[in-house]
């Protein structure tokens, strides 16, 4: 019977490749040969401590062992050897891993957060211990990691940073290096505070603003098979030959939709006033489960959506829709208004009402948009307020929606959403292509800033 050999020889540790571990880390790790454990042979190769323990420990040891300290053992046919190592806690290695991956940030927890698959929504980021609490500088240092995190988690909440002014917020926005999105005048009021920063919405804080993708109706989410004859004169981005290609069935955009929207809490509401967010791709999946026939018909014929503006009486008030067609189209001539609506808002038709409001008609539209493998429902079929009469919808063939559709849609939004309870200085970054947001009623003072990016 072969007697196991006891290995007591130390081997100096030299890095084989650059790492982020400090010299003190290396000193601590040289204590691995102190308490006996049993190692097995695999494929005629004697195993070192680098083959045991947590993955981070194994990677660390392999990085600093240029060759195995067991290569010159006397008998290569040994079935078992005794080596020595200290039990290693992985907590410190995990902390170092986080600092290595996103050094200016550590992951925080949010009671309201949820998992969508394996991904937390939203991902909360706090200043790491000893790091600069300047959000702009932290974003500059970790920009690529943050963009990758946003792509995965859909939403990022930055909490605990020094964002106390419009300038602080604007510097943080600019640190991402995304182009500013030109705000298209619409039926709500925003106040421009700087080159890239606006108030989120000037409507009274006690009013509910329904779920929507920011400025989703400034683009055309259209299947070319539905609309080719209707839009030949509108300057599409793609060449007309693409539309004539029978294999071209994807959504098309006449103007790119804002890809990101960033909010900053200047003053939280003393009561309620949360911003609610929902993953639109999750809504699509639930709609297909709960309303398969409806979704199948939408895919076949699309929908026609109408968005109704404020009336003359609403103009200048603090209602959600407080702009009449005259104010945001900049004319009181109906013929000219129709031209401008078609050119700048891509509306197919403008219906005028006696109270001074108007209906912008869009479609037939394909309301489902796909972005990097995630599908999103982009048309706010319920409108922007809790008044269902401010929006109209029907199938692309002119048939009415089933009566239960709106109730199911509202129920799914409430089931899948989470409410962000604001703290002063919070910054919330949303992927606007896959996340809808809404505003819960609150009490003044409540002040949110916003920036929209291409």
Backbone torsions as a table, in degrees:
resi	resn	phi	psi	omega
1	UNK	NA	134.0	-178.3
2	UNK	-80.0	131.6	178.2
3	UNK	-87.6	130.9	178.8
4	UNK	-59.5	143.0	179.5
5	UNK	-92.4	136.7	178.6
6	UNK	-93.0	123.8	-178.3
7	UNK	-97.5	116.9	-177.9
8	UNK	-121.0	-6.2	-175.3
9	UNK	-74.1	132.7	175.1
10	UNK	-85.3	153.0	174.8
11	UNK	-128.3	130.3	179.3
12	UNK	-64.4	146.6	-176.1
13	UNK	-105.0	120.6	174.8
14	UNK	-126.1	135.4	-179.2
15	UNK	-61.6	133.6	174.2
16	UNK	-84.9	-27.4	-179.9
17	UNK	-148.8	158.2	-179.0
18	UNK	-59.3	140.6	175.4
19	UNK	-137.9	175.5	178.4
20	UNK	-101.2	9.4	179.1
21	UNK	-83.9	142.4	-176.3
22	UNK	-84.1	164.4	176.6
23	UNK	-56.2	-34.7	179.2
24	UNK	-64.7	-32.4	176.4
25	UNK	-63.6	-41.4	-178.6
26	UNK	-65.4	-39.9	179.9
27	UNK	-62.0	-43.5	179.3
28	UNK	-63.6	-37.7	-175.6
29	UNK	-74.5	-15.2	178.7
30	UNK	-74.7	-1.1	177.7
31	UNK	-88.8	14.6	-172.9
32	UNK	-68.4	-17.6	-177.3
33	UNK	-101.2	65.2	-177.6
34	UNK	-126.3	-31.4	178.3
35	UNK	-123.7	139.6	-171.9
36	UNK	-73.3	137.0	167.7
37	UNK	-136.3	163.5	-176.6
38	UNK	-99.8	134.1	177.0
39	UNK	-115.5	146.9	179.6
40	UNK	-105.2	155.0	173.1
41	UNK	-81.7	139.6	173.1
42	UNK	-133.3	125.5	176.7
43	UNK	52.7	45.6	178.1
44	UNK	59.2	23.0	179.1
45	UNK	-121.5	126.7	178.0
46	UNK	-73.0	138.8	-174.5
47	UNK	-93.6	140.8	176.7
48	UNK	-101.1	174.3	174.2
49	UNK	-57.7	-19.7	179.2
50	UNK	-68.6	-10.2	178.7
51	UNK	-97.4	0.7	-174.5
52	UNK	-124.3	163.6	173.5
53	UNK	85.8	-173.0	-177.6
54	UNK	-63.0	154.8	-177.9
55	UNK	-55.8	-40.4	-179.0
56	UNK	-63.2	-39.5	179.0
57	UNK	-66.5	-42.6	-179.8
58	UNK	-62.0	-43.8	179.3
59	UNK	-63.8	-39.4	-179.9
60	UNK	-61.6	-49.4	-177.5
61	UNK	-64.2	-40.9	-179.8
62	UNK	-64.9	-29.4	179.9
63	UNK	-67.7	-29.1	-173.2
64	UNK	-108.7	3.3	175.6
65	UNK	-105.5	99.0	-179.7
66	UNK	-62.6	-34.7	173.0
67	UNK	-141.6	165.1	179.4
68	UNK	-71.3	135.2	176.9
69	UNK	-71.3	0.6	-177.5
70	UNK	-110.2	8.7	-175.3
71	UNK	-62.2	-31.4	-175.0
72	UNK	-103.8	26.1	174.2
73	UNK	-62.1	146.6	-170.7
74	UNK	-64.5	-33.1	-174.4
75	UNK	-123.5	104.2	-178.6
76	UNK	-67.5	-9.7	-178.9
77	UNK	-96.4	11.0	179.3
78	UNK	-59.0	134.1	177.4
79	UNK	-82.3	-23.2	-175.7
80	UNK	-154.4	144.3	173.8
81	UNK	-133.1	164.0	176.5
82	UNK	-112.5	124.6	176.3
83	UNK	-120.6	177.1	-173.2
84	UNK	-132.6	135.4	173.0
85	UNK	-156.9	162.8	179.3
86	UNK	-95.9	138.5	172.6
87	UNK	-56.1	128.6	-174.1
88	UNK	-111.5	128.8	172.9
89	UNK	-82.9	138.0	-178.2
90	UNK	-90.8	-3.3	-174.9
91	UNK	-61.3	-43.5	-179.4
92	UNK	-68.9	-37.6	178.0
93	UNK	-64.4	-37.4	178.2
94	UNK	-64.4	-40.8	178.5
95	UNK	-62.9	-42.2	179.8
96	UNK	-65.8	-35.3	178.7
97	UNK	-62.3	-43.0	179.4
98	UNK	-64.2	-42.3	-179.5
99	UNK	-66.6	-33.7	-179.7
100	UNK	-69.3	-39.8	-176.2
101	UNK	-76.9	-37.4	-178.3
102	UNK	-148.6	75.3	-167.5
103	UNK	-58.3	-31.9	-177.2
104	UNK	-83.0	-8.8	-174.0
105	UNK	-129.2	151.9	165.0
106	UNK	-125.2	153.5	-178.5
107	UNK	-79.7	128.0	176.7
108	UNK	-101.1	-177.4	179.0
109	UNK	-120.6	147.5	178.2
110	UNK	-131.6	121.4	-175.1
111	UNK	-57.8	-33.1	-175.7
112	UNK	-82.7	-11.8	-174.8
113	UNK	-63.5	156.8	-180.0
114	UNK	-137.2	165.1	174.9
115	UNK	-100.2	134.5	169.3
116	UNK	-115.0	104.7	-168.5
117	UNK	66.4	-125.6	179.0
118	UNK	-97.5	3.5	-171.7
119	UNK	-108.1	130.7	177.3
120	UNK	-73.9	143.0	-177.6
121	UNK	-137.5	114.4	-7.4
122	UNK	-83.5	168.3	173.2
123	UNK	-88.0	126.8	-178.3
124	UNK	-100.0	130.4	-178.2
125	UNK	-122.3	131.1	179.6
126	UNK	-116.5	161.9	174.6
127	UNK	-65.4	135.8	176.7
128	UNK	-72.7	157.8	-177.5
129	UNK	-59.4	127.8	178.6
130	UNK	79.7	-1.2	-179.5
131	UNK	-84.9	167.6	177.0
132	UNK	-73.4	132.2	179.6
133	UNK	-84.1	8.5	176.6
134	UNK	-78.4	111.4	-174.0
135	UNK	-64.7	-39.9	-178.3
136	UNK	-59.9	-45.7	-180.0
137	UNK	-66.0	-38.0	178.9
138	UNK	-65.8	-39.1	178.1
139	UNK	-64.6	-42.7	178.8
140	UNK	-58.6	-41.8	-177.7
141	UNK	-69.2	-29.4	-172.3
142	UNK	-125.5	26.9	-171.6
143	UNK	-55.4	-49.9	-176.1
144	UNK	-64.6	-39.2	178.1
145	UNK	-65.0	-37.7	179.8
146	UNK	-67.6	-41.1	179.0
147	UNK	-63.3	-41.3	177.2
148	UNK	-64.3	-39.3	178.7
149	UNK	-66.0	-39.1	178.3
150	UNK	-64.2	-41.2	179.7
151	UNK	-61.2	-36.1	-178.3
152	UNK	-81.2	-46.0	-170.6
153	UNK	-96.0	-10.7	176.1
154	UNK	77.8	-29.6	-177.5
155	UNK	-150.4	139.6	177.3
156	UNK	-125.0	132.0	176.1
157	UNK	-112.0	117.9	176.8
158	UNK	-96.9	122.3	-175.7
159	UNK	-132.9	140.5	176.4
160	UNK	92.2	8.5	178.5
161	UNK	-94.9	161.5	179.7
162	UNK	-85.3	85.9	176.2
163	UNK	-121.4	87.8	-170.0
164	UNK	-109.0	-5.5	-175.1
165	UNK	-146.0	170.3	175.6
166	UNK	-60.1	-41.0	-179.8
167	UNK	-63.7	-41.9	177.8
168	UNK	-59.2	-44.7	-179.5
169	UNK	-65.7	-43.2	-178.6
170	UNK	-64.1	-39.6	177.4
171	UNK	-63.4	-38.1	177.7
172	UNK	-65.7	-41.4	177.7
173	UNK	-61.9	-47.0	-177.5
174	UNK	-66.0	-25.7	-179.2
175	UNK	-63.6	-24.3	178.0
176	UNK	-75.9	-17.2	176.5
177	UNK	67.3	25.8	173.0
178	UNK	-88.7	145.7	177.6
179	UNK	-69.3	146.5	175.6
180	UNK	-70.2	145.2	177.2
181	UNK	-97.7	130.2	179.5
182	UNK	-70.2	121.3	-178.8
183	UNK	-70.3	125.8	176.0
184	UNK	-90.3	123.8	178.6
185	UNK	-55.1	134.2	-178.1
186	UNK	-135.9	-156.1	-173.6
187	UNK	-91.0	6.2	175.2
188	UNK	-120.3	168.8	-176.3
189	UNK	-112.1	129.7	170.0
190	UNK	-125.5	149.5	176.8
191	UNK	-108.5	126.2	179.0
192	UNK	-79.6	124.3	-176.1
193	UNK	-104.4	-26.1	177.6
194	UNK	-158.0	-170.0	-176.3
195	UNK	-58.2	-37.0	-174.7
196	UNK	-122.6	-0.8	-171.9
197	UNK	-115.4	134.4	178.0
198	UNK	-128.5	162.6	164.9
199	UNK	-71.0	148.4	-175.6
200	UNK	-66.1	-45.9	179.1
201	UNK	-169.5	136.1	-177.1
202	UNK	-91.4	5.1	177.7
203	UNK	-66.4	152.1	179.6
204	UNK	-53.7	138.4	-173.3
205	UNK	-69.4	-13.0	178.8
206	UNK	-85.3	3.6	-179.1
207	UNK	-101.7	142.1	177.6
208	UNK	-83.0	133.8	172.0
209	UNK	-111.8	122.7	-170.0
210	UNK	-75.5	167.9	-177.6
211	UNK	-64.2	138.0	179.0
212	UNK	-166.0	157.1	165.0
213	UNK	-87.2	134.1	-175.6
214	UNK	-60.5	124.4	174.8
215	UNK	56.3	36.9	-177.6
216	UNK	-68.1	-23.8	-177.4
217	UNK	-85.3	1.7	175.1
218	UNK	-83.2	-4.3	176.8
219	UNK	-115.2	170.1	177.4
220	UNK	-114.0	108.4	176.4
221	UNK	-92.1	78.8	-164.6
222	UNK	-125.3	136.3	169.4
223	UNK	-81.5	123.0	-175.0
224	UNK	-56.4	-27.5	-179.9
225	UNK	-62.9	-25.4	-177.6
226	UNK	-83.4	-35.5	-162.7
227	UNK	-121.9	6.1	-172.2
228	UNK	-53.9	-46.4	-176.8
229	UNK	-69.4	-25.3	-174.8
230	UNK	-81.0	-26.0	-168.2
231	UNK	-122.8	25.9	-177.3
232	UNK	-63.6	-22.3	-174.9
233	UNK	-100.0	11.3	-174.2
234	UNK	-101.6	30.3	173.3
235	UNK	45.4	63.7	178.1
236	UNK	-66.0	158.9	177.6
237	UNK	-74.3	-40.1	179.8
238	UNK	-80.9	156.9	177.2
239	UNK	-69.0	147.0	-177.7
240	UNK	-59.5	-28.7	179.4
241	UNK	-60.6	-29.5	177.7
242	UNK	-63.5	-38.1	-178.7
243	UNK	-70.0	-31.3	-178.2
244	UNK	-79.2	-13.7	178.1
245	UNK	-73.0	117.2	-176.6
246	UNK	-64.0	-18.1	179.2
247	UNK	-86.9	-2.8	-178.0
248	UNK	-90.9	94.8	-174.8
249	UNK	-118.6	9.0	-177.7
250	UNK	-82.9	165.4	174.9
251	UNK	-63.8	149.8	178.2
252	UNK	-124.6	149.5	-178.1
253	UNK	-118.5	129.2	173.0
254	UNK	-83.9	-26.4	173.5
255	UNK	-145.7	133.9	-178.9
256	UNK	-61.3	138.2	176.0
257	UNK	-80.1	150.1	175.5
258	UNK	-56.4	129.7	-178.0
259	UNK	-87.9	-24.3	-178.7
260	UNK	-135.2	145.0	168.0
261	UNK	-131.9	135.7	-175.8
262	UNK	-123.9	127.8	178.4
263	UNK	-110.9	149.4	174.1
264	UNK	-133.8	132.6	-179.9
265	UNK	-88.1	105.8	175.4
266	UNK	-81.9	-35.6	178.3
267	UNK	-152.9	113.4	179.8
268	UNK	-74.4	154.6	175.5
269	UNK	-69.0	138.5	178.0
270	UNK	-65.6	-18.3	179.6
271	UNK	-149.5	123.0	179.9
272	UNK	59.2	-139.9	-179.3
273	UNK	74.1	24.6	-178.8
274	UNK	-68.9	157.1	165.5
275	UNK	-97.1	125.3	-178.5
276	UNK	-101.4	138.7	179.6
277	UNK	-129.0	150.7	179.7
278	UNK	-146.0	140.7	177.7
279	UNK	-78.8	115.8	-174.4
280	UNK	-67.1	-28.6	177.6
281	UNK	-68.5	-31.4	174.9
282	UNK	-67.9	-37.8	178.1
283	UNK	-62.2	-42.7	178.5
284	UNK	-57.4	-47.6	-178.8
285	UNK	-60.7	-42.6	-179.7
286	UNK	-67.7	-37.8	178.4
287	UNK	-63.9	-39.7	178.7
288	UNK	-67.0	-30.5	176.8
289	UNK	-74.5	-42.4	-172.8
290	UNK	-88.9	-28.5	-176.6
291	UNK	-134.1	60.3	-174.4
292	UNK	-62.1	-38.4	-178.9
293	UNK	-68.8	-40.7	177.6
294	UNK	-60.9	-47.0	-178.0
295	UNK	-66.6	-34.6	178.0
296	UNK	-65.1	-41.1	179.6
297	UNK	-70.7	-37.2	176.2
298	UNK	-59.0	-42.1	179.4
299	UNK	-64.6	-28.9	-177.0
300	UNK	-83.8	-46.2	-172.2
301	UNK	-119.3	-7.4	-179.1
302	UNK	74.7	-169.2	177.4
303	UNK	-136.9	159.3	174.0
304	UNK	-113.6	122.1	-174.9
305	UNK	-116.0	137.6	175.4
306	UNK	-119.5	130.4	178.3
307	UNK	-115.7	124.0	-173.0
308	UNK	-100.9	131.9	-178.6
309	UNK	-80.5	175.2	171.6
310	UNK	-69.5	162.9	178.5
311	UNK	-90.7	178.0	175.8
312	UNK	-59.6	-36.4	-179.6
313	UNK	-69.0	-26.4	-179.4
314	UNK	-80.4	-21.0	-174.6
315	UNK	-58.0	129.2	177.3
316	UNK	81.6	-2.2	178.1
317	UNK	-87.8	-177.4	179.4
318	UNK	-103.2	30.2	172.0
319	UNK	-76.8	166.2	-179.4
320	UNK	-64.8	-49.3	177.9
321	UNK	-100.8	86.8	-172.7
322	UNK	-113.0	21.9	176.2
323	UNK	-121.8	127.3	173.7
324	UNK	-82.5	167.8	178.5
325	UNK	-60.9	-30.6	-179.6
326	UNK	-65.6	-40.7	-175.7
327	UNK	-72.5	-45.8	-175.4
328	UNK	-90.4	-10.5	170.2
329	UNK	-94.3	-11.7	174.4
330	UNK	70.9	28.9	177.8
331	UNK	-157.7	153.2	173.9
332	UNK	-109.8	9.1	177.3
333	UNK	-92.4	123.3	-174.0
334	UNK	-66.3	-38.2	179.8
335	UNK	-64.6	-46.0	178.5
336	UNK	-65.8	-36.4	179.2
337	UNK	-61.6	-41.4	178.9
338	UNK	-62.6	-39.7	178.4
339	UNK	-63.2	-45.0	-178.4
340	UNK	-68.9	-36.6	178.6
341	UNK	-63.8	-38.3	-179.8
342	UNK	-71.1	-39.0	-175.2
343	UNK	-77.6	-47.9	-172.7
344	UNK	-97.7	-23.4	-178.7
345	UNK	-115.4	-2.0	176.2
346	UNK	57.1	32.3	176.0
347	UNK	-82.4	140.1	-178.7
348	UNK	-84.5	-21.1	-177.0
349	UNK	-159.3	150.1	178.1
350	UNK	-127.2	115.9	178.3
351	UNK	-102.0	127.2	-176.5
352	UNK	-99.9	141.8	179.4
353	UNK	-118.4	158.4	-172.8
354	UNK	-66.4	-23.2	-179.3
355	UNK	-85.0	5.2	178.6
356	UNK	94.7	-2.8	175.7
357	UNK	-88.0	170.9	178.8
358	UNK	-149.2	154.9	178.4
359	UNK	-108.8	119.8	173.4
360	UNK	-87.5	119.8	-175.9
361	UNK	-103.7	129.3	-179.4
362	UNK	-122.8	132.8	172.3
363	UNK	124.5	177.9	11.6
364	UNK	-64.7	138.7	-179.0
365	UNK	-120.7	149.7	166.2
366	UNK	-93.5	108.7	-174.7
367	UNK	-75.0	-6.3	-176.7
368	UNK	-99.2	123.0	-179.4
369	UNK	-119.3	136.4	-179.7
370	UNK	-107.9	131.0	-179.2
371	UNK	-137.0	114.5	177.7
372	UNK	49.3	46.0	176.1
373	UNK	85.1	-5.2	178.3
374	UNK	-108.8	133.2	178.1
375	UNK	-98.4	144.7	-178.2
376	UNK	-136.1	146.4	175.6
377	UNK	-92.9	110.8	-168.3
378	UNK	-100.2	-7.6	-175.8
379	UNK	-100.4	123.5	-179.6
380	UNK	-78.2	79.8	-172.9
381	UNK	-64.6	-20.2	179.3
382	UNK	-91.0	-2.2	-175.4
383	UNK	81.7	-176.6	-175.0
384	UNK	-97.5	-7.9	-179.3
385	UNK	-122.0	-177.7	175.9
386	UNK	-86.5	8.2	176.0
387	UNK	-95.9	104.1	-175.3
388	UNK	-65.7	-16.5	-179.4
389	UNK	-76.3	-4.9	179.6
390	UNK	-89.0	7.7	176.8
391	UNK	-146.4	147.7	176.0
392	UNK	-127.5	149.3	-178.4
393	UNK	-149.0	143.8	170.7
394	UNK	-157.1	164.3	177.5
395	UNK	-65.9	160.8	179.6
396	UNK	-61.9	-21.5	177.5
397	UNK	-89.0	5.3	177.4
398	UNK	94.2	-8.5	-179.8
399	UNK	-75.3	149.3	-179.1
400	UNK	-73.5	152.0	173.2
401	UNK	-67.8	146.6	170.6
402	UNK	-58.3	143.7	-173.3
403	UNK	-62.3	-28.1	-175.6
404	UNK	-80.7	-10.2	-174.2
405	UNK	-58.8	-47.2	-174.1
406	UNK	-66.8	-39.6	178.3
407	UNK	-63.7	-42.2	178.9
408	UNK	-66.6	-41.6	-179.7
409	UNK	-61.7	-46.8	178.6
410	UNK	-61.5	-40.8	-179.7
411	UNK	-63.6	-41.6	179.3
412	UNK	-64.5	-40.6	177.9
413	UNK	-59.1	-45.4	-178.5
414	UNK	-69.5	-34.2	179.3
415	UNK	-69.2	-35.5	-170.9
416	UNK	-97.8	-14.2	-173.4
417	UNK	-81.6	164.4	167.7
418	UNK	-130.1	150.6	-179.6
419	UNK	-103.5	125.1	177.0
420	UNK	-88.0	114.3	176.2
421	UNK	-86.2	111.0	-169.8
422	UNK	-70.2	145.0	165.4
423	UNK	-121.3	148.5	-177.6
424	UNK	-57.9	130.7	-179.5
425	UNK	90.9	-6.6	176.3
426	UNK	-60.6	143.7	172.7
427	UNK	-126.7	126.0	-178.4
428	UNK	-116.1	119.4	179.5
429	UNK	-106.1	122.8	-178.3
430	UNK	-117.0	139.9	166.5
431	UNK	-79.0	101.2	-172.5
432	UNK	-67.2	-16.9	-179.8
433	UNK	-78.2	-20.0	-177.8
434	UNK	-128.9	-0.8	-178.6
435	UNK	-124.7	129.6	171.4
436	UNK	-95.6	152.4	176.4
437	UNK	-133.4	157.8	179.8
438	UNK	-145.3	165.7	177.2
439	UNK	-120.2	123.7	175.4
440	UNK	-79.9	146.5	176.4
441	UNK	-59.8	142.7	179.1
442	UNK	-142.5	-161.4	178.0
443	UNK	-125.9	147.3	177.8
444	UNK	-72.8	156.1	-0.2
445	UNK	-85.2	136.2	173.7
446	UNK	-135.4	123.3	-177.4
447	UNK	-137.6	116.4	175.8
448	UNK	-116.8	139.6	174.9
449	UNK	-103.1	156.9	-177.9
450	UNK	-144.2	149.6	173.3
451	UNK	-139.6	137.5	-176.2
452	UNK	-116.6	134.4	-174.1
453	UNK	-124.1	150.6	176.3
454	UNK	-67.8	NA	NA
